[in-house]
Amino acid sequence: MLLPPEDATLFFKLMPALQVFANQKLHIIKSLENVDQYQKVSDEQRIELRNAFYQQPELIDEFVRLNPIGASPDELGIVSGWKNFVSGDFMIERILKKYAIFIGNNRVYGVLALTQPFQHVLGGMPLPVYVKTVLLPFKGKIIYDGLIEGYNILFGPGLATSTSNTYRAAKLQGRIIESLDPGWLPPEPKVTVQKNWKPLLDELSEKASKLRAGRGDAVALSPAFSLIRASLEFAQKAVDTPDDLETLEKSLQKVQRAFDKLQDSFYLSGFEF
């Protein structure tokens, strides 16, 4: 998802002005005096200036205090909020309709693109991709500062699976960071009326306890009945003690063993000797 055009225009008004101001203090790029000149410098020079600037974030306060471009109070508030930047190496794990998923320092961020979709910014590189950039707060959302350094690294399926699991866990637990504003908290999950599954599960479990394969029945029937009973037992524990992960894990292992036995029965029934 992109920033709305008016917000992107605002960003590209404020950030170059801040970088030019920082250069006047740090003297990274020679003969850089205004935003027009900044637009003509190379990305390599901008990155060098950017990296030096974020080593001295107090320059943000000085920019806000002096207000060299006559920015409005709201605009200065946006710039001041950039003190809450997050810089470093990130894995762009996937690109969703809502935002792109950036993973860094064991945190998962939802990041908006600026004027071009991330697919274009990344030059069509396959995901996940490893990058160096700076994340910034902007009107309650997270953007990047317009500069991305890519690493020419290819990842095997193991790492891709690991980053995918990190994203999926963050999504499941409601821990995707969508704002860098101080005090931001993820939205409360919608409260829904929980259906009482216990009576039905107890009834099914009672009936399942009577499932016993007899002589002459199909080979797979007995392990199939075991799988049904183990699955119902797991469902009961999930209803009774949903936060007891250790108990749920043990019950799930019982389901897995029953499933394995069912698979074995299929294999052995067709085994030739």
N, C-alpha and C positions, 0 to 999 in steps of 0.2 A: 504494500500500500504506500502511496506517495503522500507527502504533505499536501494540503490544499495549496493551489497556486499562490494565493495571497500570502500564505505563511512562508512558502519557499522564497518568495520575493523579499519578505521581511528578513529571513535568515541571511540571504545573500546581500542584504544591506548592512546588517550588523556584523557578521563574521569578518568580511574583508576589512571593514573599518577597524575592528579590534586587532586584527593581525597587523595592519599598517601601524597602528599605535604601538603595538608591542615591538615592532621592528625599529621604531624610532628610539626605543629604550635599549634594545638588545643589539642593534646594528648587525643583523644577520645577513640581510640582502642589501647590497650597496645601491645607492641612488633610488631607493624606494621611498617615495614621499606621499603618494596618494593612492586611492583605490583604483583609479584607471591604470596606473602602473602595475598594481598588484595583479590585475586581470591578465597581464601579459607575461608574468614570470612563470617559470616552469613548475610542474608539480613537485619535482625534486627540491626546488628552492622553497616552495610553500611547506613541504614536509619538514625540511630543516628548520624553518622558522617556527612552524607549529610545535615541533618537539621541544625546541628551546623555550617557547612561550609557556608550555604547560609545566615546565620546571619552576616557573615563577608565577603562580596563579594570583599573587597579590596584584599583578598588573591589571587584573579584572576590576578590582576595587578602585584602582587609580583611574582606569578608563571611565567607570561609572561616576566617580567624583568629579572629574574634569569635564566629562561629556563633550568631547571635541567635535561631535557631529550634530549636536543639538537634538539628541534623541528624546522622545517622550518618556515620561515616567514608566509607562508600561514596557517600552522597549528596553529601558535601562534595567527593569526588573528581570527581563529575559536574560540579558547579558550577565547580570549578577548571579543568576541561577546557574550559569555555566561553571561556577566554582565547584559544583557537584559533579563534575565530569568523571568519567571512568575510562582510563586509557589502558592499552595493553594489547595482547594477542587474543583473538577470538576465533572460534570455529563458527562459520555460518552453516548451520545444520540443515535448514530448509527454509523455503520462502512460502509463506502462507498468504492468503488473501488479505488478512488483517495486518500482518507485519512479517519481517524476517526474523528467524530465531538465531540469535547470537549466543554462544556459550563461551564463558571465560571465567576463570577462577572459581569453577564449580557453581557458577550462577548462570541462570538462563534469562535472557533479555528479549523483549519484543521490540524491534527497531524499525522505524519507518524510513523509507528512502526519501530523497529530496525531490529532484526534478526528473530523474530517470529511474526506472525500475532496477532493482539489484541485479536481475539477470543481465541487463545491459551494462551496468557498472562493472560486473565481474567478467564481462566479455564472453558469456556463455560457458564459463568453466563449470564442470560437474561438481555438484555438492556431495559431501561437505567440503568446504574450502577454508583454508587457514589464512587469516588476514591480521594486519595491525592497523588499528584505527582508534578514534576517540568517540565515546558515546556522550551525548549531551542531553540535558532536559530541555524540552521546548513545549510550552503550553500544556503541561501535564502528560506529554508523550516523550518518547525517546527517539532521537535522531542520531546520525553520525555527523562528524564535522566537515564532511565533504571530501575528505582525503582518505583513501584506502591503499595500504601497501599489501600486495599479495605475496604469498610464499609459493614458490614453484615446487609443491610437495604433493605427491599422490598418496592416498590413504587406502589401506587394505580393508577388507570387509570387517575385520575385528574392530578397528577404531570407528568405522562408520556405524557399526551396531552399538558400540558404547555411547557415542554421541546421541544416537537415536533414542537409546534407553534413558539417557539423561533428560532429553526433551520430554519424552513420554511420562517420566516420573514427575517432572515439574508441572506438566499439564494436569496430571491426575491429582496432584497434591495442591493445586492452585498456587504454585510458586513461580510462575513466569512473571518477571519484573517488567512492568509496563510503564513505569515512571521513575525518574530519579529525583523527584521533588522530596524534600525532607518530610518525614512522617507519612509518606505514601504507604498505603496498605492495599493488598489485593482486595477486590470486591468480595463481599460476603456471598457465599454460595446461596442460591435460591433455596428457600425453605420449602420443602414439599412434605405433604402428609405421607408418612411411611406406612405402607400396607403391612398388616400383621400376617406374616407368612407362617408363623409358628404352627397354628392349628393344621394347616394343610400339609406342611412338611412332616409333622408328627403323624398325621394320618397316612401319608405316603410311606413313611418309614416303617410303620406298623405293617402295612400291606407287603412292603418289600421284604420284610423279615421272613415272610412265608414262601419266598421264591427259592425253590430248591430244584435243581435239575435232577432228573431221574435217569435210570439206565435206559438207553435207547434214544435219549434226547440228543440233539445236535451237540457236537463237541464244544462249540463256542458258547453254548447256553449258560453253563455254570460260571465261567469267568465274566460273562456279560451280566449275570445277576449280581455277582460280587461288585462289579463296577457301579451298578445302580445303587447298591446299599452304601458303598463308600462315598458316592457322590451326594447322596441324600444326607449322610452323616456330616459331610463337609458343609452342605448348605445349612443344616441345623446349627452348627457351630458358628457359621458366618452370621446367622441371625441372633444367636444367644450371646456370643462374645466377639463382636466385630473388631474390637481393638486389641484382642489377644493374638498378636501375630505369631507367637511361638506355637500356640495351640493350633491355629489355622494352618501353619506350615506343616506340622506333624500330620494333620488330617489330610492335607493336600498330597503329602507323600504317600499316604495310604491309597488315595485315588490313583496316583501315578503307578503304584505297584499293581493295582487291579487292572489298570489299562495295559501295562506291560504283559501281564499274564494272558489277557485277551489277545494281544498281538501274537504272543508265542503260540497260542492255540491255533491261530490261523496258519502260522508258519509250519507248525509240526503236522497239521492235518494234510498239508500238501507236500510234505517232505518225502522224497523218493529214496529208497534204500534197497 
